[in-house]
Amino acid sequence: MTIAAEQPQHPIIEVEGARISFGAVKALDGVTLKIMPGECVGLVGHNGAGKSTIVNVINGGLTPDQGSVSTDGNAVHAYGINVARAHGVRCVFQELSLCPNLTVVENVRIVHHDLGGVGWRGRARRIIEESLGAIFPGHGIDSGETVGALSIAERQMVEIAMAFSNAGTAPRLVILDEPTSSLDASLAKQMLAHVRRFVADGGAVIFISHILHEILGTADRIIVMKDGRIVAERPAGGFTAQSLFEAMGTVAKGEAARRESRDLAAAPVVLEQTGSGLSFTARRGEIVGLAGLSGHGQTEMLMWLHAQRSGNWWPRHNPAVAFVAGDRRLNGIFDLWSILRNLSIASLGDMSRRGFVAGEVEEGRGEDWRKRIEIRTQNIENPILSLSGGNQQKVLFARALSTRAPVVLMDDPMRGVDVGTKQEVYRIVRDEADAGRTFVWYSTEMEEVCLCDRVYVFREGVIVAELSGDDVNEANILAASFQGAAA
């Protein structure tokens, strides 16, 4: 009796020798990779390393200047978005792509082109609610709600659920670009568990994240990119966090910043708010963290503090507060402006002479900050949208720090920023705080929260715990988030 040999599996997608240039910039320089069924591939590298470009090749959004794309072992000469979707390729972008003026159900109809005919709303509702329930049990999202009314975390959850949903053509390869950037620890844990289930059932995932412990704990294989090339590729077990830093070229920046013990009890109070729950205060030179499950009032607190310290309609000559937006596309960047204009808008008064902006002063300040936090661009006069999402976030951070405002409010400001730059930003924040500047910092990343001098934990819209010193740790923050009191 002859036993038939098992048929070899073909890659879902294979890219061979892809090259793409934007002017003088080589976005991809001969990239070759393949994605097999039943694997999660981690894709890491600095902002501007080429990750978003190769993703856009795989999802059909970009055609390489040179190179080829194959699906299931067959070369495709006219590979594009429709071909990619027909082969089960789905993508969750770092810049969320939902239409804010439509409901969740209506967005499902846009994503799934074949979901038409009589009764499509009911089918769309069942599809998205089934997917949301499978990935995020107890999510509480109303599929009839307008997307613009959802929090950024809820929008990210909806987009993730759409990518994994099945409306006739099942997803086979899901590309997740910074999928946990707006999710708190519990939601991120749910999503990563679903990724592992999807892969175990034969699906494939490309997982892009600057949170290295997520990559190391979830991926089967890790690809490291730098300057448009793949510089390292091996099973995830062959990497450590330090070796990933080294592969990305950030040996000196690998060690995370640490919280320093500082006694600021005698420093003057610069911000104060009382109401339901515990009272909030922030002192001069202090870094105050806002923690807890996302959507429990942290952003609302920042917005209230900003409104209380800002002019009603005319900007103050000496600004009292600066704000770093987490949702940069909604309330951060000016899409049609240059990088320089986006950076300098908050401090035009410092660069003006007789009512006119001194161009050389503005350009000098822009170049200084471009170098300080490594905004990856050849020309700071380029459009802001020419930058990757992480580099756009760096511009917003530079905008706030370049002002003279004594208080900086930060709404999850490091979303999508590469690891090396994060370490540099942490050092800048610490130096600025040592010089007397106050920071109020909401972050969904536990590492960042634990860098703060004091932390207020939010639950259901109120402050339920205040932690300081050695009590600022993950266990106490999680205990307060779920139980309403520090452990």
N, C-alpha and C positions, 0 to 999 in steps of 0.2 A: 504494500500500500504506500503510495507516494503522498506526502503531505505538502500541499502548495505553500510556497514561500510567501511570507507576509509582504505585501506591497509596500515599498518605501514611501514615506510621507514626503510630499512636496512642500516647500515654503508657501505660506499664505501670500506673502509679498517678498520679492527679492529685488533689491536695487543694486545695479552693477556700474561702478565707475562714474557716479553722478557728479557733474560739475555745473555750478551756477555762479555767475558773477553779476553784481549790481554795480555797474561802472567799474571803478578800480578795485572794488572790494570783492574778494573771493569768498562767497558765502559757503559754498561746498567745493572741495578740492579733491575730487576723485574718491567719493565715499561709496563703499560697497558693504551691504549688510543684507541679512535675510532673517525673517521672522517665521518661526515654525509653530504649528498648532501645539497647544498645551504648554506654552512657556510665557513667562513674564520677563520682558527685557527692560532693564533699567537703563535710562539714557541720561547721562550727567555731563556737566561742563559749565563753564562760566556763561553769563549772559553774552550773546554774540558769538558763541562757539560754533553755531550752525545747527543747533537742535531744532529750532522752529522751522528752518529751511528744509531739513530732511523730512520732518513731519509733513510739511506741505507737499513734498514730492510724493510721499506715501499715500496721502489722502487725495491726491489728484489736483491739488490747488496750484502747483507749479510744475512746469515741464523742464527737465534738465537741459542745459545747453549742450551737454554731452552725456552719454550714458543711457542705460535702459532700465525699464521696470518690467518685472515678470510677476504673474499671479498663477499659483498652483502649477508651477513649472512651465508655463507658456508665456513667451514674450508678448507684450502688448504694445502695438505701435502708436495707438492713439489713446494712451492712458490719461484719464481725467477724473473729475469728481464723480460723474455718473457711473463710470466703470468701477471706480473704487467702492462706491456704495453698493453696486450690484454684487461685488465680491465680499460684502460684509464688513467693510472698513468703516469705522466710526471714530469721531474725534471730539474730545472735550478740550477746547482751547483755554489757555490762561486768560485771554481776553474773552469773557463770556459773550456768547453770540445770540442770546435770546432777544426777541422783540419786546421791549418793555411795555408797549401800549396794548399788547395782546394778552389774553389769558394763557395759563399754562396749557390748557387743552388746545387752544388755537395754535400755540407754538408747536405742539406735537404734530398737528396737521401739516405745518410747513416743513418739518423735518422729514416726515414720512410722506413722500409725494403720492404714493399709491393709496393713501388712506382717504378715499373720497366716497361720493355717493350718499344715498339716504342713510341717515343714522350715524354719520361719521363722528359726530361729537360724542355719542355714547361709546363707540369703539375706542376713540382716542382717550377718553376718560379712563376706561378699563385698562388700557395699555399702560398709561403713565402711572396710574395708582398701583397697579400690580408691580411695576418696576420699582417705584419708590418704596413700597412696602417690603420688597425683597432686600433692598440695599440698606434702607434706613428705617427699620421698624419703629413705629411710634413717631414718625416725622411731623405730623400735625399740619401738613401743607394742604391747602384747599386747591384742587386742580382747576376750580372755576375762578380763582383769584387772578387779577392782573399781575403780570410779572413785575412791573415797576413798583408794586406795593410790597413785594417780598424783600426780605433782607438779602444781603449779598451771599450769606451762607446758604439761604434757602434757594437762591437762584443757582448756586453752584450744585446743590443737591439735585435740582430739577434737571440741569444739563447733564449731569452724570447719569441720572436715571434714564433720560432719553437715549443716551448712547448705548446703554445696555438693553433697551427695550426691543421687542420683536413685533413688527407690524406686517409680517409676511416674509421679509428677508432677514434672517437671524444675524446678529452681529457675530463676526468671526475674529476680527482684530479691532480692539478698542484702544485708541491712543489717548492717554490721560496726561495733559500738560499742566503740571502743578495742581492736581485735583484737590488737594487738601489745604490749599493756601488760605481759604476762608473758613475752614471747618475747625471746630474745636476738637479736643483730643478724643472725645467719645464718638463723634461723627466720623472722624478720620479712621478710628478703629473699625467701625461698621463698614466703611467703604473698602478698606484694605482686606477685610475678611471676605467681602463679596468678590474682590479681585482674585483671591486665592481659590474660591469656589468656581469661578468662571474658568480659570485656567485648568483646574482639575477636571472639568467637564470637556476639555479639548479646545477651549477658546484661547486666544492670544492677547496679550496686553503689552503696549509700549508705555512705560511709566517714567515720566519726567518729573523730577523733584529735586529741590535744593535741600530737602530734609533728609540727610544721608542715612539716618537710622531706618527711615521708611524704605528707602531703596535696598539697603542691606538686608532688611528683614522680609522683604516681599519678592524681590526679583530673583529669577533663576540664573540669569546672565546679565552682566553689566557692560555697557559700552560707554567709553569716555571720549568726548569730542573736545577738540581745541583748534581754534583758527580754521574751521571748516574741514577738519580731518578727524578720522578715528585714530586716537593715539593709544588706546588700550581696550582690550576686549577679552573677557574670561568669565568663568562661572562666578557667581556672587560670593561663594565661599572663598575665592582666591583674593578677595579684597578686604581690607579693613578701612575704617574711616580715614586713618592717616594715609594709607596708600592711595585712596581716592583723591585726597587733597594733593598728594604728590603728583598723581597722574594728570590732574587738572592744572598743575603748575603753581600751587599755593602752599608750598612747604612751610614758609615762614608764617603763614596765616592759619595754620591748621588748628592750633590750640584755641579753644573758645575763651572769650573774655570771662572774667570772674567778678562776682560782686565783692566789693571791698567794704569792710566794716567802717562805717562813718557815723559819728554822733552829731546829728543835726537837730536835736531836740530844742536847742536854744535859738535856732535860726528863725527869722521872722516868717510868719504865715503869709503866703502870697495868693493862695486860692482857698476858698472855703465854701461848703454847701451843706445845708442841713435839710432834713426832710424825713420821710419814712425810712426805716433802717438806720444803720450807723451813719454818723456824720463824716463828711469828707474834708480833709485838709491837705494842703501841699505846701512845703516850706522852701525857702530860697536854697537853691543848689541841690534839691532832692530829686530823685528819680522815683516816681510813684507809678506802680503798675496797676492796671485794671484787669481782673481775671474772671474766670467763670465760664460757663457754657455760652457759646455765641448766641447773640440775639437776646440777652437778658438785661440790656440797659446800658452796656458800656459805651457804645457809640452815642447814644442819646445823652449820656453824661458829658462826653466830650463836646458835643454840639451845644449843650447848654452852657458849659464853661466858656466856650468861644463866643457865644452870643452875649454873655454878661460882660466880657472884657473887650468887645469890639465896638467901633462906632456904628450907629444905626444906619447911616447911608454914606458918610464921607470918611475915607480912611484917615486914621490919626497920623500926625507927623512922626510921633514916637509910638510905634505899635506896641500894644501891651501883650499880644499873644500871636503866635504863628500856628498854623494847622497843617499837618501832613495827612492827606486823605489816603485811605486804604483802597477805596473804589475809585481808582484814578480816572476811568473813562466817564464816570457819572459826575464827580465833583472835584477832579484833580487837574487834568491837563486841558489845554486849549488846542483842539485837534488841528486847526489850520495855521497855528503859529510855529515858529522855529524853536529849536531846543533852547537857544539863548533867551528868547522872549518869554518862554515858559519859566525859565529859571529866574529871570530878573524882575518879573512883574510885581513881586511882593516888596521889593526894595527900591522902586524907582525914585522915591524921594531922596535917597542917599546918593543917587547918581545924577541928580538934576542940577542944572545951572540956569537960573532965571526962567524956570518953567520948562526947559528943554533937557532931555536926557543926553548926557555926555557919552557919546558912542564908545570912545576909547576906554572910559571907566567901566561901562557895562561889559564890553568885550573882555577886559582884563579880569573882572570878577568872574565872568562865565568860564574863562580858561582856567582860572585858579581852582574853581570847584570841579571842573571836568577832570582835572588831574588828581585832586584830593580824593574823590570817591570813584575814579576810574569809569567815567561815562564813556562807553565805547562808541566813538564817532570820529570820523576824520575831520569834520567841520561842524562846529557848534551852531552854524547858521542853517544846518540841514533841518528839514521838518521834524517835529517831535515824533510823528508816526513812523519815521524811518528807523527808530530805535526799537529794540526788543522790549517786551513788557517790563522786565527787571530794570533795564536802563531808564525807561520812563519813570519808574518809581524812584530811582536815584536822583533824577532831576527834581522831583517834588521834595525830596529830602533836602537837597541842596538849596532849593527855594526858601524853605523855612529857616535853615541854619544860617543863611546869608543875611537874614534880617537882624535887627537889633532887639527883637522882641525878647523880654526876659523869661517868657513862658512859651514852651513848645508843646502842643497837643498832638499826639501821634495815634492815628487810628489804624493799627495793624500795618505799619509803614513798610515792612520788609517783605511783603508778599512778592514772591517770584524773584527775589534778589539772590545772586549767587553767594555761596558760603564764604568765599574769601572777602568779598565786599562787606558782608554782614559783620565780620570780625572788625573790619576797619571802621564801620559805622558805629559799632558798639564802643570802640575806643574814642571816637569823636564825641559821642554822647557823654561818656564819662569825663572827658577833658572839659567839655562845655559845662557840665554839672559842677565840676571842681572849681570852675571860674565863676559860679554863682547862678547859672541858668537852671531853671526848673523844667522838668519833663514830666508829663502825664502820658503814660504809654499803655495803650491797649494792644495786646497781642494774643493770637491764637496759638503761638508757639511757646511751650512751657519753658524752654531754655531762655527765651527772652524775658519772660515774666520773672524768672528766678534771678535775673541780673539787677532787679530793682531794689531800692532801699526799703520800701514798704509796698505792700500789695493790698488792695481792696478787692474782695471777692464778691461778685454779683450773683444774685439768684432771683429770678422772677421780677426783675426791674429794681431791686433794692440791694444795698450793701449789707451782706450778712456776716462778713468777717473782715478783720484787719490783721494782717500778718507783717512782722518786721524781723530783721536780723536772721538768725538761724531758723526761725519758724517759716521763712519763705522757702518752701520746698513743694515738690509735686504732690506728695501725700496729703499735706494740709490743704493745698489748693483744691484738690479733687474732693476731699472730704467735705469742705465747705460748699463746693459747687453743687454737690448732690444732696447733702444733708442740712446745709444752712448753718453749720458751725464748724470751726476749725477742729482738727483732730487733736 
